[in-house]
């Protein structure tokens, strides 16, 4: 009886078929654990940024791009050596160990500023790496038709984790401090190991996918930079990269404005504010992803789904040009991030079900991590130049952002049409 009730609920929200229930819920749980581990630490990282100038943060974003490039290259080498069955859990175990090392470092090193900046860069690398690898696994697990129905629901697991994660620092940061959060995040990442193995088992047992192409008991050959080659030779992947760059332009500008507006608050207060924003974003994300995204994708197609949030952001930024207020920036940030997690990100991940397995694991991290962080780096320096060099205020920056968001929407429409016609 409980199983029938669960199946009825899942079918009504996301049209999940009976044989897909176990693997979809397992993917949901994995997304939950991964995002909870990250969102434990995200408010701590973001609170640090207000202690530094725009130029300092731009430098850190440049270092993040550099380390992201190195990390993706190492990952490309690992793909050629490690069986796919163990590749994903090995990535998460590596990051778990790294956070444990940061915990030890807080009790050993005296240069707190250097440690804070190192943590800021490393968590920024992790923030894209762990979720990119997760969605590579999802694109390799489900086909195009299943992705349209299931990815929004699976993304809801990430949103629930993103609520559970910041709830801890938001409520307990004053009493427990920030160092212990590193250990909790490490333990959560170690817990993903059995979850990934179980998910891979269900791919064979429930979805009955065990042909030679989609095998997980072999490693994908090639050199560490093969993912960059795959990306550069594919117009389809290049357009996805452009979509990411446009997204980072908008998100970077909003982030810097919020950072500067919080400069007068102390570190712990900033942590609570960022955590509170995370809670608001992810509550909104859950309801949108569970009840709206899948229906929008099925009824209106992927083009409309990809363009929806950029169009809303255009409107929001035009309002900001007329009313350059902190409250408006906060609303734009919440809507932008919730819309990305609930609508744009699941829709974007559907695009990768139309490419081959090698591209999913090699080229996708190049787009998700290197191109994303490259966009962050470029946009950070552009923002610094516009504010500190040209003295532009919030209204002018919002107008520039509105134009970028409009191009972002057009790119999404084009990608949706390519996906519909794809026979990759």
Helices and strands as residue ranges (DSSP letters): H 2-14, G 18-20, H 21-49, H 54-81, H 84-106, H 112-141, H 144-176, H 179-190, H 192-205, H 226-232, H 235-261, H 267-288, I 289-293, H 294-322, H 326-339, I 340-344, H 345-350, G 351-354, H 357-365, I 366-371, H 372-384, I 385-389, H 394-421
